[in-house]
Amino acid sequence: MSVSICPTVTTDDPDVYRAHMEEIATYATRVHIDLGDGVFTRQLTAVEDVWWPGGMRADCMSCFRSLFCMWPR
């Protein structure tokens, strides 16, 4: 069994998110992205702003009061 370090992105600023993703892409093949609505956790990256570089794997953790509030009706 091998262990790998998976960097995470936790920000509510799209410009910071982009800068972190671009930096992470230079050394990692996997990233962890935290999403939150400000109820269970502080406000984090908006769902519509989430992306990751092609070829990279992403784990997304959502901390929302209601998962259905994440998607437009």
MDAnalysis code that builds the backbone (N, CA, C; Angstrom):
import MDAnalysis as mda
import numpy as np

u = mda.Universe.empty(219, n_residues=73, atom_resindex=np.repeat(np.arange(73), 3), trajectory=True)
u.add_TopologyAttr("name", ["N", "CA", "C"] * 73)
u.add_TopologyAttr("resid", np.arange(1, 74))
u.add_TopologyAttr("resname", ["MET", "SER", "VAL", "SER", "ILE", "CYS", "PRO", "THR", "VAL", "THR", "THR", "ASP", "ASP", "PRO", "ASP", "VAL", "TYR", "ARG", "ALA", "HIS", "MET", "GLU", "GLU", "ILE", "ALA", "THR", "TYR", "ALA", "THR", "ARG", "VAL", "HIS", "ILE", "ASP", "LEU", "GLY", "ASP", "GLY", "VAL", "PHE", "THR", "ARG", "GLN", "LEU", "THR", "ALA", "VAL", "GLU", "ASP", "VAL", "TRP", "TRP", "PRO", "GLY", "GLY", "MET", "ARG", "ALA", "ASP", "CYS", "MET", "SER", "CYS", "PHE", "ARG", "SER", "LEU", "PHE", "CYS", "MET", "TRP", "PRO", "ARG"])
u.atoms.positions = np.array([
    [0.838, -1.172, 0.000],
    [0.000, 0.000, 0.000],
    [0.890, 1.244, 0.000],
    [0.571, 2.195, -0.848],
    [1.353, 3.426, -0.890],
    [0.522, 4.589, -0.337],
    [1.209, 5.572, 0.140],
    [0.571, 6.763, 0.700],
    [0.951, 7.947, -0.166],
    [-0.011, 8.801, -0.448],
    [0.297, 10.016, -1.183],
    [-0.325, 11.206, -0.471],
    [0.303, 12.338, -0.620],
    [-0.205, 13.567, -0.024],
    [-1.112, 14.238, -1.037],
    [-2.273, 14.634, -0.571],
    [-3.268, 15.268, -1.435],
    [-3.496, 16.693, -0.934],
    [-2.978, 17.699, -1.632],
    [-3.169, 19.075, -1.186],
    [-4.648, 19.460, -1.261],
    [-5.021, 20.457, -0.473],
    [-6.411, 20.888, -0.452],
    [-6.531, 22.366, -0.785],
    [-7.699, 22.736, -1.286],
    [-8.006, 24.128, -1.587],
    [-9.187, 24.537, -0.717],
    [-8.980, 25.536, 0.133],
    [-10.058, 26.035, 0.994],
    [-10.043, 27.555, 0.941],
    [-10.830, 28.115, 0.046],
    [-10.917, 29.567, -0.095],
    [-12.297, 29.937, -0.610],
    [-12.677, 31.185, -0.420],
    [-13.928, 31.685, -0.981],
    [-13.658, 32.715, -2.083],
    [-12.398, 32.883, -2.441],
    [-11.989, 33.861, -3.449],
    [-11.603, 33.136, -4.738],
    [-12.353, 33.362, -5.833],
    [-12.054, 32.668, -7.099],
    [-10.636, 32.905, -7.617],
    [-10.070, 34.080, -7.378],
    [-8.708, 34.358, -7.842],
    [-7.680, 33.549, -7.047],
    [-7.899, 33.435, -5.757],
    [-7.015, 32.627, -4.914],
    [-7.159, 31.154, -5.292],
    [-8.400, 30.722, -5.551],
    [-8.657, 29.346, -5.968],
    [-7.850, 29.019, -7.225],
    [-7.939, 29.894, -8.221],
    [-7.203, 29.685, -9.479],
    [-5.691, 29.621, -9.221],
    [-5.179, 30.548, -8.424],
    [-3.734, 30.560, -8.128],
    [-3.309, 29.277, -7.429],
    [-4.110, 28.822, -6.473],
    [-3.773, 27.578, -5.767],
    [-3.803, 26.380, -6.716],
    [-4.826, 26.301, -7.560],
    [-4.928, 25.190, -8.510],
    [-3.749, 25.174, -9.476],
    [-3.381, 26.338, -9.964],
    [-2.260, 26.407, -10.903],
    [-0.954, 25.980, -10.230],
    [-0.771, 26.357, -8.964],
    [0.431, 25.938, -8.245],
    [0.410, 24.444, -7.951],
    [-0.720, 23.943, -7.469],
    [-0.846, 22.519, -7.144],
    [-0.602, 21.646, -8.372],
    [-1.069, 22.108, -9.532],
    [-0.914, 21.332, -10.771],
    [0.547, 21.103, -11.137],
    [1.459, 21.898, -10.585],
    [2.877, 21.735, -10.905],
    [3.519, 20.572, -10.158],
    [2.876, 20.078, -9.087],
    [3.509, 19.009, -8.313],
    [2.578, 17.878, -7.868],
    [1.277, 18.001, -8.060],
    [0.358, 16.967, -7.575],
    [-0.496, 16.411, -8.715],
    [-0.959, 15.181, -8.523],
    [-1.855, 14.563, -9.513],
    [-3.269, 14.425, -8.959],
    [-3.437, 14.844, -7.702],
    [-4.742, 14.743, -7.049],
    [-4.912, 15.943, -6.119],
    [-6.153, 16.429, -5.980],
    [-6.431, 17.577, -5.124],
    [-7.733, 17.339, -4.357],
    [-7.818, 17.909, -3.174],
    [-9.036, 17.834, -2.354],
    [-9.649, 19.229, -2.333],
    [-10.943, 19.327, -2.650],
    [-11.633, 20.616, -2.699],
    [-12.765, 20.610, -1.685],
    [-12.743, 21.592, -0.777],
    [-13.804, 21.733, 0.218],
    [-14.832, 22.749, -0.251],
    [-16.096, 22.381, -0.140],
    [-17.208, 23.269, -0.485],
    [-18.058, 23.464, 0.761],
    [-18.525, 24.686, 1.016],
    [-19.344, 24.918, 2.198],
    [-20.286, 26.086, 2.007],
    [-21.409, 26.034, 2.720],
    [-22.441, 27.063, 2.582],
    [-22.425, 28.108, 3.682],
    [-21.495, 28.011, 4.619],
    [-21.433, 28.976, 5.702],
    [-22.271, 28.587, 6.905],
    [-22.997, 27.462, 6.838],
    [-23.802, 27.001, 7.959],
    [-22.998, 26.011, 8.800],
    [-22.548, 24.905, 8.189],
    [-21.760, 23.905, 8.910],
    [-20.283, 24.274, 8.959],
    [-19.838, 25.014, 7.979],
    [-18.454, 25.486, 7.913],
    [-18.500, 26.923, 7.428],
    [-17.354, 27.554, 7.397],
    [-17.335, 28.906, 6.836],
    [-17.625, 28.831, 5.343],
    [-18.008, 29.926, 4.757],
    [-18.298, 29.968, 3.318],
    [-17.035, 29.638, 2.551],
    [-17.128, 28.660, 1.654],
    [-15.982, 28.248, 0.856],
    [-16.306, 28.403, -0.616],
    [-15.504, 27.814, -1.471],
    [-15.669, 27.909, -2.916],
    [-17.097, 27.609, -3.341],
    [-17.647, 28.441, -4.203],
    [-18.990, 28.214, -4.743],
    [-18.936, 27.057, -5.733],
    [-19.983, 26.264, -5.749],
    [-20.025, 25.086, -6.625],
    [-19.764, 25.474, -8.077],
    [-20.339, 26.575, -8.507],
    [-20.175, 26.963, -9.916],
    [-18.750, 27.415, -10.247],
    [-17.917, 27.651, -9.245],
    [-16.523, 28.061, -9.468],
    [-15.530, 26.903, -9.399],
    [-16.016, 25.699, -9.132],
    [-15.123, 24.549, -8.970],
    [-14.637, 24.030, -10.324],
    [-13.342, 23.828, -10.424],
    [-12.715, 23.211, -11.590],
    [-11.358, 22.691, -11.126],
    [-10.764, 21.838, -11.911],
    [-9.408, 21.368, -11.653],
    [-8.767, 21.049, -12.986],
    [-7.454, 21.109, -13.051],
    [-6.749, 20.883, -14.311],
    [-7.012, 19.488, -14.887],
    [-7.072, 19.406, -16.200],
    [-7.253, 18.131, -16.871],
    [-6.156, 17.157, -16.491],
    [-6.523, 15.908, -16.319],
    [-5.563, 14.886, -15.942],
    [-5.375, 14.746, -14.440],
    [-5.899, 15.686, -13.682],
    [-5.793, 15.631, -12.223],
    [-7.073, 15.031, -11.649],
    [-6.929, 14.226, -10.600],
    [-8.091, 13.680, -9.893],
    [-8.475, 14.652, -8.793],
    [-9.773, 14.740, -8.511],
    [-10.249, 15.647, -7.465],
    [-11.208, 14.930, -6.533],
    [-11.020, 15.160, -5.251],
    [-11.956, 14.715, -4.224],
    [-12.662, 15.968, -3.734],
    [-13.981, 15.979, -3.767],
    [-14.741, 17.144, -3.310],
    [-15.529, 16.781, -2.060],
    [-15.416, 17.627, -1.045],
    [-16.171, 17.430, 0.182],
    [-17.156, 18.579, 0.315],
    [-18.429, 18.253, 0.439],
    [-19.440, 19.299, 0.562],
    [-20.008, 19.338, 1.977],
    [-19.995, 20.520, 2.554],
    [-20.549, 20.756, 3.886],
    [-21.691, 21.751, 3.735],
    [-22.837, 21.232, 3.332],
    [-24.017, 22.064, 3.110],
    [-25.142, 21.614, 4.028],
    [-25.932, 22.553, 4.475],
    [-27.098, 22.225, 5.293],
    [-28.007, 21.294, 4.509],
    [-28.179, 21.588, 3.238],
    [-28.989, 20.745, 2.364],
    [-28.250, 20.584, 1.047],
    [-27.961, 19.350, 0.669],
    [-27.268, 19.124, -0.597],
    [-28.057, 19.638, -1.786],
    [-29.369, 19.658, -1.677],
    [-30.187, 20.073, -2.810],
    [-30.134, 21.589, -3.037],
    [-29.663, 22.350, -2.054],
    [-29.557, 23.785, -2.260],
    [-28.349, 24.135, -3.121],
    [-27.469, 23.162, -3.379],
    [-26.282, 23.396, -4.189],
    [-26.617, 23.568, -5.663],
    [-27.654, 22.907, -6.130],
    [-27.966, 22.894, -7.542],
    [-29.141, 23.798, -7.864],
    [-29.089, 24.496, -9.004],
    [-30.222, 25.331, -9.402],
    [-31.452, 24.480, -9.656],
    [-32.567, 25.033, -9.417],
    [-33.831, 24.315, -9.648],
    [-34.269, 24.450, -11.072],
])
